[in-house]
Amino acid sequence: MLQKVFLALFAVLSCNMSFSNNPPKTSKNPIAMDTSWKQLSLREKIGQTMMVTTDLYAQKKIGNGNLSDFFATYPIGGFFVAQWHFTYQKPDDLVFEEFIPRIMREYDAASKYPLFFSEDFERGAGYNYNTCTKLPVLMTVGAANNKDLAYAYGNIVSAESRSMGFNWLLHPVADLNMNPLHPLVIERALSDNAERALPLLQSQLRAMKDNNVISTIKHFPGDGATICDQHLITSANNLSMEEWKKTFGKIFQTLINEGAPTIMVGHLQFPAYQKETIDGEIPPATLSREIMQQLLKKEMGFKGVIVSDAMNMGGASGFYDNALEASVQCFVAGADMILWPSLAYMDTVEARILRGEIPMERLNDAVERIWALRESYGLLAKKSVIAQPLAANHKEYVNTHMTDLSNKAVTLIQDKNTDIPLSPAKTKKIFMVNISHNDKRAVLQTMKKELENRGFEVRLEHDFHLYNWEWRWDSLAQYDKFIVCFENKYFDPIGSPLLKDKEAYCLWSIKNLPKHKVIAVSFSNPYYNTFYLKTAPLLLNAYSSDEYMQKAVVKVLMGEVKPTAQSPVNLYHQNMK
């Protein structure tokens, strides 16, 4: 009998010590002091665990024409407000910058409690709203490797979000792009190196907290190690526990210890840790009790809110009969906030709790964590105004810091022939070749104009297919330089990051040009240059095609800015050969 007790005790201790030889510090995440959550009805509690998409007309229809009646039936606590949901619902006389905040005010007025309003805005709100800033991608922050500029980045995205009424961002990405063939993380990540990424993440989280915007580090246990896209299929973090603890584990544990308010779990398996299966398959973190309750909450001491990735994604599919059941099981497994569940989720969870199939303790744990989050960010009592105006000097602040960030982020990979600085006196005629799946000539107009303003004659083409040009190849002899502009940013298009079809044929043409005339700039995937054009004498990585980065590239080419960045990722992976 004593032996059984000893073995049981040993097993518990082993479980508690399995994450690290050094137990995690006590998390700074608050426990709810306000206990009014205990007075919520069962449906109100369940509603606190839901971050649904705003569908104004459908939700008004459920409420017999008004949102107040909708909330009486479905007292939801949070909404993901996506501009693209309202493409056909916005009145013609309104722009989205006016329409979306008006909708948020309407929802907030109809709700009994203050609402969470969320979005991603990983590159700033400017890609959705014209009055906001189109920021460079996160990898530019990793390339610049400057904590003050990382703070400015977080400050801008959160201040502009706040100016419209958003109070929760599913940002920043804490993934590491360890595999150059990953189709999704790529330049969304700061780096492939935890030591480099961690202080830059810390700076962004501090800025978001200073703006009273809820941050979300994602995607636990960490994406970027395989070649799978969670939107399509279940991905994985395939590192050993030893490797994970030094990389992803270090990032997440440090940020947990420092009080990260929310963590998004991804549709990622973690085979080095997981033992439990569903029909013989290891489930993704979004469906794993081991990942959420044992690893995150118990071993790593996370006291904040676990939010799922969107439960309509392919990575969560195939383990249960439908998306509704997957959402319910995600909650049962340990997620506190479910992203994009259907309304039937509330009815289903309610019925199963009443039948005793889901323990009330699981719901209370989630709601208390969410209530503590509300308390920490002043979202227990409704306010007359949900948006905060931008500072008077906001535009100047943005321009100063994003110009500085871009200048510091342009990465010179090689300049074998000392082509920098370019001069219109020597290389007057420039042929810009846009290599991308979709025609990005409109996007690249900034670089074209910047070169023309400095005295160059510039031609910009998209389809440089060999078969379209071989019959007029002699006409290319008039050009002094060919600037190859890669622009296939993550998720555009979805699928493999490698060049395909017409864009691949463009490379065939480039390789037939006089080598000394070729300059290659990647405005997206940082691996394109060294994978496809490493023999070209001048290679630059810019990571992002926003106007700030295009201007910075021209400044570097002209010698107006000296490139100081070191690549945030290893550009010479053997597994790309």
DATAJO-V725117 format. One record per residue. N is the residue number from 1. RES is the residue in one small letter. PHI is phi in degrees with one decimal (none if undefined). BURIAL is b if it has 16 or more other ideal C-beta (glycine too) atoms within 10 Angstrom, else e. D_LAST is the distance of its C-alpha to the last C-alpha in whole Angstrom. Layout:
BEGIN
n=<N:N>
res=<RES:RES>
phi=<PHI:PHI>
burial=<BURIAL:BURIAL>
d_last=<D_LAST:D_LAST>
END
This chain:
BEGIN
n=<1:2:3:4:5:6:7:8:9:10:11:12:13:14:15:16:17:18:19:20:21:22:23:24:25:26:27:28:29:30:31:32:33:34:35:36:37:38:39:40:41:42:43:44:45:46:47:48:49:50:51:52:53:54:55:56:57:58:59:60:61:62:63:64:65:66:67:68:69:70:71:72:73:74:75:76:77:78:79:80:81:82:83:84:85:86:87:88:89:90:91:92:93:94:95:96:97:98:99:100:101:102:103:104:105:106:107:108:109:110:111:112:113:114:115:116:117:118:119:120:121:122:123:124:125:126:127:128:129:130:131:132:133:134:135:136:137:138:139:140:141:142:143:144:145:146:147:148:149:150:151:152:153:154:155:156:157:158:159:160:161:162:163:164:165:166:167:168:169:170:171:172:173:174:175:176:177:178:179:180:181:182:183:184:185:186:187:188:189:190:191:192:193:194:195:196:197:198:199:200:201:202:203:204:205:206:207:208:209:210:211:212:213:214:215:216:217:218:219:220:221:222:223:224:225:226:227:228:229:230:231:232:233:234:235:236:237:238:239:240:241:242:243:244:245:246:247:248:249:250:251:252:253:254:255:256:257:258:259:260:261:262:263:264:265:266:267:268:269:270:271:272:273:274:275:276:277:278:279:280:281:282:283:284:285:286:287:288:289:290:291:292:293:294:295:296:297:298:299:300:301:302:303:304:305:306:307:308:309:310:311:312:313:314:315:316:317:318:319:320:321:322:323:324:325:326:327:328:329:330:331:332:333:334:335:336:337:338:339:340:341:342:343:344:345:346:347:348:349:350:351:352:353:354:355:356:357:358:359:360:361:362:363:364:365:366:367:368:369:370:371:372:373:374:375:376:377:378:379:380:381:382:383:384:385:386:387:388:389:390:391:392:393:394:395:396:397:398:399:400:401:402:403:404:405:406:407:408:409:410:411:412:413:414:415:416:417:418:419:420:421:422:423:424:425:426:427:428:429:430:431:432:433:434:435:436:437:438:439:440:441:442:443:444:445:446:447:448:449:450:451:452:453:454:455:456:457:458:459:460:461:462:463:464:465:466:467:468:469:470:471:472:473:474:475:476:477:478:479:480:481:482:483:484:485:486:487:488:489:490:491:492:493:494:495:496:497:498:499:500:501:502:503:504:505:506:507:508:509:510:511:512:513:514:515:516:517:518:519:520:521:522:523:524:525:526:527:528:529:530:531:532:533:534:535:536:537:538:539:540:541:542:543:544:545:546:547:548:549:550:551:552:553:554:555:556:557:558:559:560:561:562:563:564:565:566:567:568:569:570:571:572:573:574:575:576:577>
res=<m:l:q:k:v:f:l:a:l:f:a:v:l:s:c:n:m:s:f:s:n:n:p:p:k:t:s:k:n:p:i:a:m:d:t:s:w:k:q:l:s:l:r:e:k:i:g:q:t:m:m:v:t:t:d:l:y:a:q:k:k:i:g:n:g:n:l:s:d:f:f:a:t:y:p:i:g:g:f:f:v:a:q:w:h:f:t:y:q:k:p:d:d:l:v:f:e:e:f:i:p:r:i:m:r:e:y:d:a:a:s:k:y:p:l:f:f:s:e:d:f:e:r:g:a:g:y:n:y:n:t:c:t:k:l:p:v:l:m:t:v:g:a:a:n:n:k:d:l:a:y:a:y:g:n:i:v:s:a:e:s:r:s:m:g:f:n:w:l:l:h:p:v:a:d:l:n:m:n:p:l:h:p:l:v:i:e:r:a:l:s:d:n:a:e:r:a:l:p:l:l:q:s:q:l:r:a:m:k:d:n:n:v:i:s:t:i:k:h:f:p:g:d:g:a:t:i:c:d:q:h:l:i:t:s:a:n:n:l:s:m:e:e:w:k:k:t:f:g:k:i:f:q:t:l:i:n:e:g:a:p:t:i:m:v:g:h:l:q:f:p:a:y:q:k:e:t:i:d:g:e:i:p:p:a:t:l:s:r:e:i:m:q:q:l:l:k:k:e:m:g:f:k:g:v:i:v:s:d:a:m:n:m:g:g:a:s:g:f:y:d:n:a:l:e:a:s:v:q:c:f:v:a:g:a:d:m:i:l:w:p:s:l:a:y:m:d:t:v:e:a:r:i:l:r:g:e:i:p:m:e:r:l:n:d:a:v:e:r:i:w:a:l:r:e:s:y:g:l:l:a:k:k:s:v:i:a:q:p:l:a:a:n:h:k:e:y:v:n:t:h:m:t:d:l:s:n:k:a:v:t:l:i:q:d:k:n:t:d:i:p:l:s:p:a:k:t:k:k:i:f:m:v:n:i:s:h:n:d:k:r:a:v:l:q:t:m:k:k:e:l:e:n:r:g:f:e:v:r:l:e:h:d:f:h:l:y:n:w:e:w:r:w:d:s:l:a:q:y:d:k:f:i:v:c:f:e:n:k:y:f:d:p:i:g:s:p:l:l:k:d:k:e:a:y:c:l:w:s:i:k:n:l:p:k:h:k:v:i:a:v:s:f:s:n:p:y:y:n:t:f:y:l:k:t:a:p:l:l:l:n:a:y:s:s:d:e:y:m:q:k:a:v:v:k:v:l:m:g:e:v:k:p:t:a:q:s:p:v:n:l:y:h:q:n:m:k>
phi=<none:-59.8:-63.8:-64.5:-62.7:-62.0:-66.0:-65.8:-63.1:-62.1:-65.2:-64.0:-63.2:-63.3:-62.3:-67.9:-99.9:-72.1:-73.2:-156.8:-66.2:-105.8:-61.5:-63.5:-65.9:-67.0:-66.1:-84.0:-60.5:-76.0:-97.3:-59.4:-81.8:-74.2:-106.2:-66.3:-61.9:-68.0:-90.0:-65.7:-70.5:-59.0:-69.0:-65.9:-63.9:-61.9:-61.0:-67.0:-93.7:-116.9:-118.6:-95.8:-81.4:-76.1:-131.3:-54.8:-69.6:-65.2:-73.6:-67.7:-62.4:-62.3:-91.7:55.0:102.3:-142.8:-74.5:-59.6:-70.4:-60.8:-66.7:-64.0:-91.1:-126.2:-76.7:-77.2:-98.6:-148.0:-133.5:-90.9:-100.4:-102.0:-56.5:-71.1:-73.3:-113.1:-54.7:-106.0:-113.1:-74.6:-60.3:-63.3:-86.4:-120.8:-92.6:-60.4:-62.3:-94.7:-70.8:-64.3:-59.2:-64.2:-64.0:-62.6:-64.8:-67.0:-63.8:-63.5:-66.5:-82.5:-85.6:-68.4:-117.6:-56.4:-103.8:-82.3:-119.5:-123.5:-160.5:-83.7:51.3:-63.7:-115.2:93.6:-81.1:-67.6:-80.5:-111.9:-130.7:-66.4:-80.1:-105.3:-96.4:-83.2:-82.7:-62.0:-69.5:-60.9:-65.3:-66.3:-65.1:-65.4:-70.5:-65.5:54.1:-131.9:-66.5:-66.2:-72.8:-64.5:-63.1:-60.4:-60.1:-64.6:-65.7:-67.8:-65.1:-77.3:-64.4:-70.2:-65.2:-62.3:-66.8:-102.9:118.0:-71.8:-123.2:-140.6:-112.3:-85.1:-158.6:-98.3:-73.6:-106.4:-72.1:-121.9:-84.9:-78.4:-109.1:-65.6:-97.1:-67.2:-86.2:-123.5:-68.8:32.1:-81.9:-69.6:-83.6:-73.3:-168.8:-105.8:-121.3:-64.7:-62.9:-78.4:-72.0:-57.9:-64.5:-73.7:-66.9:-58.7:-65.3:-64.8:-63.1:-64.2:-64.0:-67.3:-64.5:-63.0:-93.5:58.8:-110.9:-70.9:-102.1:-138.3:-88.8:-147.6:-121.6:-63.6:-85.3:119.2:-105.9:115.0:-97.0:-113.8:-122.2:-107.0:-103.0:-60.0:-65.2:-102.1:-142.1:-67.4:-98.6:-156.1:-103.7:-98.1:-75.1:-70.0:-60.4:-63.0:-66.1:-64.2:-61.5:-81.4:-120.7:-58.2:-59.3:-64.4:-60.6:-65.3:-64.9:-62.5:-70.3:-63.1:-61.1:-92.2:95.8:-52.1:-73.2:-140.5:-129.5:-93.5:-89.3:-98.7:-84.0:-125.6:-78.1:-135.5:-62.0:-67.8:-111.1:-77.1:-121.2:-74.9:-130.7:-119.8:51.5:84.6:-110.7:-67.7:-78.5:-69.9:-55.6:-65.4:-121.8:-111.3:-62.0:-59.5:-69.8:-80.9:-88.2:-84.5:-75.4:-70.4:-79.6:-91.2:-73.0:-91.9:71.0:-76.4:-104.5:-85.4:-100.9:-90.1:-112.4:-79.1:-72.4:-56.5:-85.9:-97.4:-77.5:-62.4:-66.6:-99.2:-89.0:93.0:-93.7:-131.7:-65.7:-158.1:-65.7:-62.1:-65.7:-62.8:-63.9:-63.2:-70.2:-62.0:-64.1:-59.2:-71.9:139.2:-69.9:-94.9:-130.1:-97.5:-91.4:64.1:-78.7:-79.5:-64.3:-63.4:-57.6:-62.5:-63.0:-70.2:-63.8:-58.8:-62.4:-73.2:-67.9:-63.7:-85.2:81.2:-82.2:-118.3:-68.0:-61.4:-61.5:-64.3:-68.3:-63.8:-60.5:-65.3:-68.0:-63.7:-64.1:-66.7:-65.0:-63.1:-63.7:-58.4:-61.4:-66.6:-109.6:67.3:-118.2:-93.2:-115.2:-70.3:-116.9:-69.5:-127.2:-102.9:-104.7:-117.4:-66.3:-73.0:-63.4:-59.6:-99.1:-59.6:-61.3:-65.1:-60.9:-60.3:-61.7:-63.5:-77.6:-75.8:-65.9:-63.5:-58.9:-64.8:-60.9:-83.5:-94.0:-58.1:-112.3:-82.7:-83.2:-162.3:-140.5:-62.0:-103.1:51.2:-72.4:-81.0:-89.6:-70.8:-141.3:-64.7:-71.5:-107.7:-128.1:-66.2:-102.1:-118.5:-110.1:-91.4:-112.1:-88.9:-103.5:-161.4:-65.4:-105.6:-65.4:-111.5:-62.5:-63.9:-66.2:-85.7:-61.8:-60.7:-64.2:-58.3:-67.7:-62.2:-69.7:-63.9:-65.0:-99.1:102.9:-87.6:-97.6:-125.8:-114.4:-121.6:-126.2:-101.8:-90.2:-102.5:-57.9:-55.1:-67.9:-83.3:-114.3:-63.5:-75.9:-124.7:-59.2:-62.7:-67.2:-77.5:-64.5:-73.0:-89.2:-83.8:-142.9:-118.8:-101.6:-84.9:-114.3:-76.4:-153.0:-116.8:-71.4:-52.1:68.0:-144.7:-92.7:-71.7:119.0:-57.1:-79.7:-74.4:-69.2:-136.0:50.7:-60.5:-65.2:-71.2:-62.3:-58.9:-61.0:-57.4:-65.9:-58.5:-68.6:-94.0:-80.6:-57.9:-57.0:-69.4:-92.0:-93.8:-121.6:-120.9:-128.5:-99.5:-95.9:-155.2:-54.9:-72.1:-92.7:-58.7:-61.3:-77.4:-84.1:-101.2:-132.2:-66.4:-84.3:-66.9:-68.8:-124.6:-127.1:-130.4:-110.3:-120.7:70.2:-149.6:-100.3:-65.9:-63.5:-61.6:-71.6:-62.3:-64.3:-65.1:-60.7:-63.6:-60.5:-67.2:-61.0:-84.7:79.7:-77.9:-128.5:-85.1:-71.0:-118.2:-70.6:-105.9:-55.1:-78.4:-134.8:-71.1:-91.9:-127.8:-65.8:-68.0:-78.7:-97.2:-97.9>
burial=<e:e:e:e:e:e:e:e:e:e:e:e:e:e:e:e:e:e:b:e:e:e:e:e:e:e:b:e:b:b:e:b:e:e:e:e:b:e:e:b:e:e:b:b:b:b:b:b:b:b:b:b:b:b:b:b:e:e:b:b:e:e:b:e:e:e:b:e:e:b:b:e:e:b:b:b:b:b:b:b:b:b:b:e:b:b:e:e:e:b:e:e:e:e:e:b:b:e:b:b:b:e:b:b:e:e:b:b:e:b:b:e:b:b:b:b:b:b:b:b:b:b:b:b:b:b:b:b:b:e:e:b:b:b:b:b:b:b:b:b:b:b:b:b:b:b:e:e:b:b:b:b:b:b:b:b:b:b:b:b:b:b:b:b:b:b:b:b:b:b:b:b:b:b:b:b:b:b:b:b:e:b:b:b:b:b:b:b:b:b:b:b:b:b:e:b:b:b:e:b:b:b:b:b:b:b:b:b:b:e:b:e:b:b:b:b:b:b:b:b:b:b:b:b:b:b:e:b:b:b:b:b:e:b:b:b:b:b:b:e:e:e:e:b:b:e:b:b:b:b:b:b:b:b:b:b:b:e:e:b:b:b:b:b:b:b:b:b:b:b:e:b:b:b:e:e:e:e:e:e:e:b:b:b:b:b:b:b:e:b:b:b:b:b:b:b:b:e:b:b:b:b:b:b:b:b:b:b:b:b:b:b:b:e:b:b:b:e:b:b:e:e:b:b:e:b:b:b:b:b:b:b:b:b:b:b:b:b:b:b:b:b:b:e:b:b:e:b:b:b:e:e:b:e:e:e:e:b:e:e:e:b:b:e:e:b:b:b:b:b:b:b:b:b:b:b:b:e:b:e:e:e:e:e:e:b:b:b:e:b:e:e:e:b:e:e:b:b:e:e:b:b:e:b:b:b:b:b:b:b:b:b:b:e:b:e:e:e:b:b:e:b:e:b:e:e:e:e:e:b:b:b:b:b:b:b:b:e:e:b:b:e:b:b:e:b:b:b:e:b:b:e:e:b:e:b:e:b:e:b:e:b:b:b:b:e:e:e:b:e:e:e:e:e:e:b:e:e:b:e:b:b:b:b:b:b:b:b:b:b:e:e:e:e:e:e:b:b:b:e:e:b:b:e:b:b:b:e:b:b:e:e:b:e:e:e:b:b:b:b:b:b:b:b:b:b:b:b:b:b:b:b:b:e:e:b:b:b:b:b:b:b:b:b:b:b:b:b:b:b:b:b:b:b:b:b:b:b:e:e:b:e:b:e:b:e:b:b:b:b:b:e:b:e:e:e:e>
d_last=<59:58:55:54:55:53:50:50:50:47:45:46:45:42:41:42:40:37:35:36:38:39:41:40:42:45:43:45:45:49:51:53:56:57:58:59:56:58:61:58:59:57:55:55:53:50:50:49:46:45:43:43:42:45:47:50:52:51:52:55:56:56:58:61:60:59:57:59:60:56:56:59:57:54:54:50:49:46:45:41:42:40:41:39:41:44:43:46:49:49:52:52:54:51:48:46:46:50:49:47:49:52:51:50:53:55:53:54:57:58:56:58:56:53:50:46:45:41:38:34:34:31:31:35:37:37:35:37:41:41:44:41:38:34:33:29:26:26:23:25:28:25:24:28:28:32:34:37:35:33:37:38:35:36:40:39:38:40:43:42:42:45:47:47:47:44:45:41:38:35:33:31:28:27:24:21:17:15:13:11:11:15:17:20:20:18:20:23:22:24:21:19:21:25:27:26:26:30:32:31:32:35:36:35:37:40:40:40:43:45:45:46:43:42:38:35:32:30:28:29:28:25:22:19:17:16:15:19:21:25:26:25:25:25:23:22:22:21:21:24:27:27:24:25:28:27:25:26:29:30:30:32:34:35:36:38:40:40:41:39:41:39:35:33:32:29:28:26:27:27:27:27:30:32:34:36:35:36:37:34:31:30:32:30:31:34:35:35:38:37:34:37:40:39:36:37:40:42:39:38:41:40:44:42:42:39:38:36:33:34:35:35:31:29:28:32:33:33:35:38:40:40:39:42:42:39:40:43:41:39:42:44:40:41:40:43:42:40:38:40:42:44:48:48:47:50:52:50:50:53:55:52:54:57:57:55:52:50:52:53:52:48:50:52:49:47:50:51:47:47:51:50:47:50:52:50:49:52:52:55:58:57:57:59:56:52:51:51:51:49:50:52:49:46:45:45:43:40:40:40:38:35:35:35:32:30:31:30:27:25:22:22:19:20:23:23:26:28:28:29:32:32:36:37:39:36:34:36:34:31:29:27:25:24:21:21:22:26:28:28:30:33:31:30:33:34:31:33:37:36:35:38:40:39:40:37:37:34:33:31:29:27:26:25:24:24:27:29:29:29:32:33:30:33:34:31:32:35:32:31:28:26:24:21:22:19:21:20:21:21:23:24:23:22:19:16:15:12:15:17:20:22:19:16:19:20:17:18:21:20:18:21:23:24:21:24:25:22:22:20:21:19:22:20:16:16:12:12:13:11:8:10:13:12:15:18:20:21:19:21:20:23:22:25:27:30:33:33:29:29:32:31:28:31:33:30:29:33:33:35:33:31:28:28:25:23:19:20:17:14:12:9:8:6:5:4:0>
END
